[in-house]
């Protein structure tokens, strides 16, 4: 207090290291001077906060950061910052803060009959190397987690934050993590919607991918420079230590994000729900975009990917509804299931000649996609890969492809043309299935509303479930003579269907086969039909037995 009164506060608030010469002549010990010198050198901003801050959350943050800079001089550190704050409060005439505010290093706990360690604000459980924080039950918006829990005569370091420990505590604005921490569990801070910053201590080696889900106000990750497992950058991104992977992005990250050249992978859910993200540029070493990496990035418009890309994993761009164009570079081999599901604005996509696999539902719901060319390298197409692509007019296949083929209408077949796989949903007019086709695939023409007339060749012997469901413009169809069964829902929702020719030899008509076909007034069934499923025809349809 004597120093502050004689020289004023502003000198030390701007540069706390200026306190040291005055301490030399005011009876402070060498240890105290060394301790403050270290604080002023490593955390000058935090030391300034101790002197001038009037915000409790900022003060708690500063106290915690300073206490972590020296583990061996804990008592001296705590005593110095407490004395400095009290002197500052007296100088400015502020109310004195309670002493316990500065005791952030350790906390006493009571062990209950279940072995749980209970304090006023926290619940801990013993683990092999210390204790794990199981639950925060306090009411402070600025939380300081102690470094040690005192019980049974010993000090036990807080080494873990268990799963769901802070989940849903939307009133929390800041959390100071203990220097002893090594892991952060599943959804540990999920839905802490007001949490703005997080600093990862030096000892943390494991962070669950969903630890910060729903932290909608999170602005940046900051990592202690001594941490040997993680790093951060000026964009607030969290990386693995060698910056080989992007581990996590803060939810509020916005605008254009550049992925550093050395990054090889974007981890699972790394940019989950970053709704203000506009563009991603990753031209360097990037090889893998992890599952659900950009799920819910609803403002993402532009993605530039480097030539080393190999894999776009499951759901990587799920729900990126503003993405209009995506050029996947040569070298990419796999687009996994649901990788681009729900990209409703996607009009163009360029698939490279190195691609081997398109997973199931990969382009589901890409309602603006109009055309696509499947390269010659693709050997695997998953179920429903273009389901819900309402604007798709053509599916074309490179003639060199050994596994698939397309016709003049843009209908997709297997290479031998034995199986009609899928018709694009926006196909229209008068069409015919290629001669030699034996199978109409399950859901092959489903939802093709604008087909007016369709001819099936006599070679067709098998029709899949819901093969023509929702073909609401189709007025008439002749079932080929080799077909023995018309499966469940095959013509469900063909609202304009007036006539269907069922040949001799058909033995079974499945459940709901002609349901919701209001224009179909009568059907002639051959003698060969021995089984008719529940709801095969709408009520009132006249059945004529031949």
N, C-alpha and C positions, 0 to 999 in steps of 0.2 A: 504494500500500500504506500509505503514511503517513496518507493521509486516512481510509482504512478503519479503521486501528488507533486513530486519535485520536477518531473519532466513532461507530464501529460501523457495521454493514452495514444494519440494518433501516431506517434513515432513508432510504437511497438505494434500497433494494429497493422500498419503497412509492412513492417519488417520485424517480426518477433525476435530475430537474432540480435537486434540492437539492445536487448535486455542483458545480454551476457556481460558486457563491460561493467554495467551497474551492479550486477550480482557479485562480481569480483570484490567490490568494495562494501558490500552489505552483509557480509558474514555467511554467505551460502557456501556449502561444502563443495569440494571438487567433484564429487559424485553428482550432486544436484546440478552444477553448472554443465557437466558433461551430458547429463540426461536432457536438459533443456536444449543444449546445442544440437543434440541428435534429433530432437523433435522439430526444432527450427529448420534443420537441414532437410529432413525427409518429409515432413508434413507442415510446411509453413502456413498453408491455407487453413488447416484444421486448428493450428495454434492461434491464428487470428480470430477464428470463430469463437474460441474460448474467451477471448478478451471482449469481443464486441457483439456477438450474436444475441438476439432477443427471442429467437425461435427455438423452442425446446427440442424439436426434431433435429434441427441443424446442430445444436449443441451436443445432443446425444451421439450423433454421427461422428462429430469431431472427437469427443471423448473416446469413443470406441476405436477410431483410427489411430489416435495417439497411443493408446494403451497397447496396441498391437505392434508398434514399432520396436518395442524392446520388452522381451519376455522375461529377461533376467532382472530388470530394474523396475518391476511392476509397482512396488510400493512407493518408490521414489517418484515415479511417473505420476501415479494417482495423487500423491500428496502435492506435487508441484502444480498440476493442472487445477486441482481443487483450490489451492491457495491463490492461484492466479485469477480464477473465476471469482472467488469471494472478494478479492481486492478490487476487481473490476466492478462487481455489483455495488460495493461500498462507494467507489469513485462516482458511479453514475446514479447512485441512489436507488438501485433496483432492489426488489425483494430478493432475499437470499434463497437459493435453491437448496433442497434437502441434500444432506451429505451423501445419502445412498445413491444419488444420481451418478456419482463418480465411481462407485464401487461396481464396475462393470466386469471385473475379472473373475469373481467367484460369487457363489450364492449357496446358502445353506438349504438343505432339503431334508424332508422327513420321509423315512422309508415305511410304507404301509404294509399290511399283512400279505399283500399280493406281490411284494417286492418292487412296487412302483415307487419312484422318487418324486415327491410332491413339493412344490413351492407355491407361493402366492400366484404367480403368473404362468408357471411351466409345469409340465409333467414329463419326467424322464424315465428311462429304463436302463438298467445296467447292461453293457455289452462287453465283449472280451477286452477291448483296449480302452474303455472309458464308459461314457454314457451316451445314449441317443435321446434327442428331444422328440418326444412322441406327440405332444400337443401344447399349443399356446392357448391359455385360457384367461389372459389378461385383457385389459381394455385400452392400453396405450396405443396410439397410432404410430409412434416411433418406438420400435422394439429393439432392444439390445440383448442379444443372446449371450449369456455368460460363457467364459472360457472354461471354467471349472465348476463342478458341483461338489459341495462339501457334505459328506455323510460318513458315519462310522469312523471318524477320526482321520479321514483321508480326503485329498482333493483329486477328483476324477475328471479328466478333460472331456468336453463335449465334442465327440468325434463324428456324430451323424445327426442329420435332421431326417426323421423317419417320413415315410409316405403320408401325405394328407395332414401333416402337422399344422399347417396354416391355411388349409384349403377353405375357400369361401369367406375369408375374413376381409371383407371389402373396405373396412375402415383403416387398415394398415397402410401407412404412407412410406415408411422406411423400415428396413431391417438391417441391423449390423450383425454380421456373422462372426463367430469366434475364430481366432487364429488356429485353434486346435482342430477345426472341422476338416473332415476328409471326404464326406459324401453327402449328397442331397437326394432324397428319395422320390419315388413316384408322386407326382401331383403335390409335392410338398407345399408349394405356394400357389397352386391353381386357383384361379378366380379371385386373387387378391387384386381387385380391379383398380385400386388407387396406388398401388406400389409403383414408384417412379424410377428408382435406381437400385442396383444391387452390385456389391463389390465382392468378388470371389477371393477368399483368403489364399495364402500360399500353399496350404496343405491339401486343398480339395483336389481329388483325383477322379471323382465320379459324380456326374450330374444326370439324373434321369431325363430322358428326352421330353417328358411332359411336365417337368417340375414347375414350369412357369406358364402353363396353359391358362389362357383367360386373364393374364396380367395386362389388361388393355392400356394401362397408362405407362407401362415400362418403357423408359426412354433409352437406356443403355446398359450394357454389361461392362463392368470394369474389373480387371483382374490384377491382383497383386503381382508385381514384376518378378517376385521370387517363386511364383507358382511354376512347377515343373510339368504341368499337364495341360493347362489352358492359357490362352492369350486373348487380348481384345484389341480393337483398333479404333480409329477416330469416328467410325460410323456406328460404334456401339455393338458391333458383332462379336460373338464369342467363337473362338477358334480352338482347335487342338494346338498344342504347344508349338509345333513346327509350322503351323498354319497350313496343314495339309487338308484339313476339313473345316467347313463351317458347321459349328455345333448348334448354334442358336442365334436368332435375331430378336431384338426387342420389338414388342408388338407395335410401337408407334413409329418405327422406322418408315421413312417416306421418300418419295421421289425416286431418283436413280441410284441404284446400288451397283458398285463395281466389285466383283469377286477377284481378290488378289491372284496374280498369275500362278503362284505356287499351290493353290488349292486343288486337290485331286477329287474331293467328294463334298457334296452338300448333304448333310446328314438327315436322317428321318425327321420330318416335321420341323426342320430348321427355321423356316419362314412361315410357320403355320399361323393363319389368320392375320397376317400383316396387311391389313386392308387398305393402307395408304401407299403401298409400294407400287411404283409406276413402271419401272423397268429394271431388268437384270442384264448386266454385261459380264460374261464369263468366257473370255477368249483364250485363257491360258492352258493350264494342264488339266482342267476339269474332265474327269472320266465318268463320274456317277452322280446322278441326281436322285437322292434317296426317296423312299416311299413317303408320300404325303408332304413332301418338302415345301411346296408352295400352296398347299390346300387352303382355300378361303382367301387367297390374295385377290380380292374382287376388283381391284383397280389396276392390276398388272396388265399392261398393254403391249409391252415389247420384251422379247427375250433374245439375246444374242449368245450363241453357244459355240465353244471352241471346237477345233478339229479332232481333239482327243476324246470326245464324248463317246462312251460305249453303252451306257445304260440309263434309261429313264424308268425309274422304278414305279411300283404300284401307286396310283393316285397322286403322282408327283405334282400335277397341275390341276387337281380336282377342284372344280368350282371357280376357276379363273375366268369369270364371265366377261371380262373386258379384253381378253387376249384375242386378237383378230388374225394374226399370222404367226406361223412358227416354221422356221427352217431348221430341220434337224441335219446336222453336218454329216458328211461322209465319215465313216468310222463307227457310227452308232450301230449297235447290233440288236438291241432289245428295247421294245416299248412294252412295259408290263401292264397288267390289268388295271383298268380305270385310270390310266396315266393322264388322260385328257378329258375325262368325263365331266360334263357340265360346263365345258368351255363354249357357252352358247353364242358368242360372237365370232368364233373361229371360222373364217371363210376359206383360208388357204393353209395347206400344210404340205411341206416338201419332205418326202421320205427318201433317205439315201440308198444307194445301191449296195450298201453293206448290211442292211437290215435283214435279220433272219426271223424275228418273232414279233408279232403284234398280239398282245394278250387279250383275254376276254374283257368285254365291255370297255376297251381302250378308248374309243371315241364316243361312248354312250352320251346322248343328249347334246352333241355338237350340232345344234339345230340350224346353224347358218352355213355349215360346210356343204359345198355344192358338188365338188368333184374330187376324186382322189386317184392317184396312180400308185399301184402296188408294185414295188420293184421286183426284178427278176430274182433277187436273193432271198425273198421271203418264203419260208417253208412252213411256217406255223401261224395260223389265224385262230384266235380264241373265240369262244362262243359270244355272240351278240356284240362283236367289236364295233359295229356301226348302228347299234340299236338306238332309236330316238333321233337319228340324223334326218330330220324332217325335210331338209332342203336338198339332200343328196340326190343328184340326177343320174350320176354315172359312177360305177366302180370299174376302173380300167386296170388291166394287168399287163406289165411288160411282157412282150411275146417270148422272151428268153426264160421266163419263170418255169421251172420244172414241176411245180406243185399245183399251180392255179392258172385259170384262164378266164377271159371275159368275152362276151359276144358284142355284136353291133349295137345292142340296146344298152350296154353297160351292166349286164347281169353277170354275176360272179359264179364260176363253176370250178370244180376240181380239174386238174390238168387233163385227165382222160375224158372229161366232159360226161362222166357218168352221173355226177351229183350236181344238181343246181343248188348252190350254197346260199346265195342272198341276192335279192333284187334291191337296188337303191330305192329309198322310200318315195322320192319325188318323181320316179319314173312314170311316164304317162303314155296314153294313146293305145294303139293296137299292137300287141306283142305276141311273140311265139317262143316257146322253149325249144332249144336245139334238139334236132333228131339225135337219137342215141342216148339221151338222158334217161337214166333209170330211176333216179330218186329226186323228189322235191324235198329239200331239207326242212326240218322243223323250223317254223316261222319264216320260211324262205321268202314269201311275198307279203308277210304280215304288215299291215298299215299302209300298203301301196294304194292310196285312195283314188288315184287318177288313172288306173288301168281301166280301159273301156272294154277291151276284148282280149282274151288270152287263149291261145291254142296250146294244148299239151300233146306231145307226140305219143304214138302208140307204144313207144319203148318204155314209157313210165310205168313202173310196177309198184312203187311205194311213195306214199304221200305222208309227210311228217305232221306232227301235232301243230295246230294253228297255222298251217302252211299258207292259207289265204285269208286268215282272220283280218277283219278291218278293211278289206278291199271293197270299199263302199261304192265305187263306180262300176264294178263288174256286174254285168247283167245276165250273162249266160256262161255255162261251162260244161264241157263234155268230159267226164272222167274216162281215162284210157282203159281199154279192155283188160289189160294185165293186172290192174289194181284189184286186190282182194279185200282191202279194209280201208274205210275212210275214218281217220282217227278223231280223237277228241278235239272239239273246237276248230276243226279244219276250215270251216267257212263262217265261223261266228262273226257277227257284225257286218256281213256283206249285205248292207241295207238295200241295195238296188237289184240284188240277185232275183231274177224272175224264173229262170229255168236252169235245171241241172239234170244232166243225163247220167244215170247210174247204170253201168253195164251189167249183163249177166256175169256172174263170177264173184261179185262183191258179196262177202258173207257177213260183214260186220260194219255197223255204223256206230261210232263212238258217242260218248256223252257230250251234249251241247254242240254237236257237229254243225248244225244249221240254226243255232239259237240266234235271236235278234236279227232275223232275216225277214222283215215285214212284207217285202214284195214277193216272197215265195209263197204262192197260194196252194200249189199242189205238187206232189212228187210221185213219180212212178218207181216202184221198187220191184226189182226182179225176184224170181222165186229163190235165188241163191241166198238172199239176205235172211239170216237166221237169228241175228242179234242186233237189237237197237238199244243204244244206251239212254240213260236218263236225260231228259230234256234235249234229245237229239234234234227235235223240230219244235217250233213255236206252236202254241195252242192255236187250233183252227186250221192248220195246214191239212189239206186233203191228201191222204195217203192212198195211192192206187196200187194194188198188188197185181202183178202181171202173171 
